[in-house]
Amino acid sequence: MIGAFRYQIEILAETRMADEAGGASRAFAPTAQVWAAVELLPSVAAIGDDRARRLRRLSALVRSRMDWAIGGRIRFDGADYEIVSIESDDERGRRVFLICEEAAP
């Protein structure tokens, strides 16, 4: 842990399993923990199940890895978040900001 990287987040990997109806069900399982600088962002409005709700958002500054992808998931403080944007912190791409929104249960 160095400087501002004081929080641990978990990287979640997607797994698909065949279901009884012939389709596939998605699940996410922890694969690794990384150190990050986490900042909470303002929530955004979302509509689901015929009602409005607020989605929590966060920005996580992490060391660059090959497995970061939009649509991927992380877990922070017991909640799962979907990566909606990946932005480079410097010209070398050594660190990236993961902009994430609370994942639907």
Protein Blocks (a to p, Z undefined) as FASTA:
>chain_A
ZZjllbccddddddddddfkopacdddddfbdcdddddddddddddeehiacdddddddd
ddddfkbcehiacdeehiacddfbdcdfbfnopaccdddddddZZ
